[in-house]
Amino acid sequence: MSRAAVSEAMADAPSEERMAAELEAYNRAFLELELSWRWDARTFRDLWHLAADRDFVGAYVEQQQPHLLRVYEKSFLRDLVLSAKDRYQREC
């Protein structure tokens, strides 16, 4: 990623408070779906910079869980996690 792209991604990043809330929502979604994934702040920041289209789940699966793509479509996994994440955020 170029310096300009990194600078743009950093400028577009949410506040630390918002990022922490998003991270918690993703981790709650993983727990609800019984996925063994657990993102820490560094992982989420890395995904934020890596996934230009904000498809954090897709980027994570491609990099850390590529074996799942032999069985599931990336969009299916993303939609499943985002649905659980949105449900958690509505309940809070």
N, C-alpha and C positions, 0 to 999 in steps of 0.2 A: 504494500500500500504506500502510495506517495506521501510525502510530508503534508502536502495540501489536503489530501484526502483524510489523513489522520487528524489534522487541525479542524477540518470541517466536521468530522465525526465527533470530536471532543466538544466542539461548540454546540452541536446538536444533542449531546448527551443530557439526560435529565439531572436534576439536583441529586445530591447524595441521598437525601431523604426519599425522594421519589424512586431512585434506583434501588434502595433497600426494600421499599414496599413491593416493587416489581419482583425483585429477587425472592422475597418471601412468598409471593403469590405463585411463582413458578415452582418453588420447592414444595409448597402445599399441594399443587397440582400433581407433581411427581409422586408424592406420598399417597394421595387419593387414588391414583392410577396404579399404585403398587410398582412403580418403576424404581429401580435402585439408584437413580440419578440424584445427585445433590450438588447444586452449584454453589460455589462460594463467590464472594464479591469479585475476586480477580477473574474467575471464569466468566462471570456475567459481563464484566468490563471488556474482556477480550472478545466475547461474542458480540458485544455492542459495536465494536470497531470492525469486526470481521464481516458481520451480516449487514451489508449495505441496505438490503430490502427489509431489515428488521425481522427476518425469519431466524430468530435465535435457535429455535428447536431444530430447524432444518440444518443450520450450520453445525450445531452440536452433534447431531446424528451423523452427518457426513464425516466429521472429524473424529468423534469419539465412539460412535456406535454403528459403524458402516455395515456390520453384519445384519442389522435390522432392515436395511434397504433391500436385502434379498427376499424378504417376506412382506414388508409393508411399503407402501408409497410414502415418500417424505411428506407429502401434503396431508395424508391420513394421520400420521403421527403428530404433525404440527397442529392440525385441527382438534385432535383429541386433547392434547395438552392445553391449547388455548381455551377450549370449552371448559375444562376443569379450572383453569386459572381465572377465567371470567366469573365462573360460579363462586369461587372463593372470594373474589373482590366484591361481588354483589352482596355477599353475606356479611362482609366486614363493614 
